[in-house]
Each structure stands twice: as structure tokens, then as C-alpha cells.
Amino acid sequence: MHKADSDDKTMTARARRLARRSGVFRMRDAVAAGVHPEVVRRLWKSGELRRTGRGLYELDGYDVTEHHSLVEAAGLVPRGVVCLLSALMLHDLTTQFPHGVWMAIGQKARTPKPNGVVLHVVRFSGPALTEGVESHAIEGTAVRVFSVAKTVADSFKFRNKIGLDVALEALHEGWRARRFAMDELRRCAKVCRVANVIRPYVEGMF
């Protein structure tokens, strides 16, 4: 067997493993794993891989979940954090079904191109972008999502964007289901600078 053929088979196997492990992956992820772009393109042209957006690939027939759009968004914005309505939906704290994915990015971060995924970008800064960040495994991919308490606090901060009724629903449902500790919510509310906004609603629950 020629070395070129051996290398080609090795890269093809790597590409398949990457696709199975990551669900959705970027071309740059494949290159970082030692796979030549042409190998990925060949697997795509043969129908083994499906292109879900510019530079995004997944196995054809991959078993997707209701949160597949979060996986795609995480592939597009790996340093972003799923927030607001999308985080509320993932945490099962809202009856709203968001059109697109709500994603938090830094104030100076480059605005991501949608690339087939509808994105609602919200800019955060300082502790507001780092507090309460969790990693959720969705379809084998690590997706960064704000915690329940941080998402509730964010919902009050951005109540003019998503509605006060949505924020109140998240607060009451989250507390009823014991999804957060009150000290945790107070800390997140302080980070988001909405402690005074949330306080009367919290007091009204007791």
C-alpha cells in the first residue's frame, strides 16, 4: 500500500470519528485533527457527510434532537454562550419556542455570520459573560449555556427584549422546581445589576 493511500485512509477514519464524536463539526476542527480539507469534501460529495452550513458538517442520517440548532450555533460561535429564550427552553423553564438561537458574545467579539442558523446575538461584558456558564453535552457536542439562576437574572435584565411575563414565568417555575438556590439567584442578579428589579417579585413568592 502506498503511503499516500495509507495517509488518506487514516484521515478518512479520523474524519468519521470526529463526526461521530462531535455531531456537528467545522472544517477547522477537522484540520486541527489532522484531516485534509479534501478528505472532508470527498466524504460530503459521496453523501457520507451532510453540510449544514458553510464550513459545518455532520454525518448523514445523524440522529438529531430538538436542540440540534444549539449544536449548530455552538459550532458557529464556539466562544458564545446560549442565553435567554434558548437557555430557558433548554432548562425547560418557558412555554415560548424561540425562532432561532439566542447567543451571548463579548462586547468586542466579531458579529458571527448566521451561515444557515438564525442567531439572535446579545452582547455581554465582564462577569455577565462568565458568571454561571455551564457545559451541556448535546448530541455529543459540548455546548456552553448559562445556568438556570443566571438565565433567570438575564431574563429580567433583558425583559424589554423577551417580555416581563417570560422572566416571571422562568422565576416562578425555576423556584417551584427547585432549580436554583436563592443565594445563587441573588448573586447572579447582582452581576446583572437587576437585584432591585427582581427583589419585589422574589419577596412576593414568600
Backbone hydrogen bonds, N-H to C=O, Kabsch-Sander energy under -0.5 kcal/mol:
donor,donor_aa,acceptor,acceptor_aa,energy
6,S,2,H,-2.2
7,D,3,K,-3.0
8,D,4,A,-2.2
9,K,5,D,-2.3
10,T,6,S,-2.2
11,M,7,D,-2.5
12,T,8,D,-2.3
13,A,9,K,-2.2
14,R,10,T,-2.1
15,A,11,M,-2.5
16,R,12,T,-2.0
17,R,13,A,-2.3
18,L,14,R,-2.6
19,A,15,A,-2.2
20,R,16,R,-2.3
21,R,17,R,-2.7
22,S,18,L,-2.8
23,G,19,A,-1.8
24,V,22,S,-2.0
25,F,57,Y,-2.6
27,M,55,G,-1.7
29,D,26,R,-0.5
30,A,26,R,-1.7
31,V,27,M,-2.4
32,A,28,R,-2.3
33,A,29,D,-1.3
34,G,31,V,-1.8
35,V,30,A,-2.6
36,H,34,G,-0.5
39,V,36,H,-1.5
40,V,36,H,-1.2
41,R,37,P,-2.5
42,R,38,E,-2.1
43,L,39,V,-2.1
44,W,40,V,-2.0
45,K,41,R,-2.8
46,S,42,R,-2.0
47,G,44,W,-1.2
48,E,43,L,-1.5
49,L,43,L,-1.9
50,R,58,E,-3.9
52,T,50,R,-0.7
52,T,56,L,-1.3
53,G,56,L,-1.0
56,L,53,G,-2.1
57,Y,25,F,-2.7
58,E,50,R,-2.1
59,L,23,G,-0.5
60,D,48,E,-2.4
62,Y,59,L,-1.8
64,V,62,Y,-1.3
68,H,65,T,-1.6
70,L,67,H,-1.1
71,V,67,H,-1.1
72,E,68,H,-2.1
73,A,69,S,-2.3
74,A,70,L,-2.4
75,G,71,V,-1.7
76,L,72,E,-1.6
77,V,73,A,-2.9
80,G,77,V,-1.9
81,V,104,A,-2.0
82,V,144,R,-3.0
83,C,102,W,-2.1
86,S,83,C,-1.2
87,A,83,C,-1.2
88,L,84,L,-2.9
89,M,85,L,-2.2
90,L,86,S,-2.1
91,H,87,A,-2.4
92,D,89,M,-1.1
93,L,88,L,-3.0
100,G,98,P,-1.0
101,V,118,V,-3.1
103,M,101,V,-0.6
103,M,120,H,-2.3
104,A,81,V,-3.4
105,I,122,V,-2.1
107,Q,124,F,-0.8
109,A,106,G,-0.8
117,V,114,P,-2.0
119,L,117,V,-0.6
120,H,101,V,-3.1
121,V,119,L,-0.6
122,V,103,M,-2.5
124,F,105,I,-2.9
128,A,125,S,-1.4
129,L,126,G,-1.9
130,T,126,G,-0.7
131,E,127,P,-3.1
133,V,130,T,-1.1
134,E,145,V,-3.5
136,H,134,E,-0.6
136,H,143,V,-3.0
138,I,136,H,-0.8
138,I,141,T,-2.9
141,T,138,I,-2.0
143,V,136,H,-2.9
143,V,141,T,-0.6
145,V,134,E,-2.7
146,F,82,V,-2.0
147,S,132,G,-2.6
151,T,147,S,-2.5
152,V,148,V,-2.5
153,A,149,A,-2.3
154,D,150,K,-2.7
155,S,151,T,-2.1
156,F,152,V,-1.4
157,K,153,A,-2.0
158,F,154,D,-2.7
159,R,156,F,-1.2
161,K,158,F,-1.6
162,I,158,F,-2.0
163,G,159,R,-2.2
167,A,163,G,-1.6
168,L,164,L,-2.6
169,E,165,D,-2.0
170,A,166,V,-2.1
171,L,167,A,-2.3
172,H,168,L,-2.6
173,E,169,E,-2.6
174,G,170,A,-2.5
175,W,171,L,-2.1
176,R,172,H,-2.5
177,A,173,E,-2.2
178,R,175,W,-1.1
179,R,174,G,-3.2
185,L,181,A,-2.1
186,R,182,M,-2.6
187,R,183,D,-2.1
188,C,184,E,-2.3
189,A,185,L,-2.8
190,K,186,R,-2.0
191,V,187,R,-2.1
192,C,188,C,-2.3
193,R,190,K,-0.8
194,V,189,A,-3.0
195,A,189,A,-0.6
198,I,194,V,-2.5
199,R,195,A,-2.0
201,Y,198,I,-0.8
202,V,198,I,-2.2
203,E,199,R,-2.8
204,G,200,P,-1.4
205,M,202,V,-1.5
206,F,203,E,-1.2
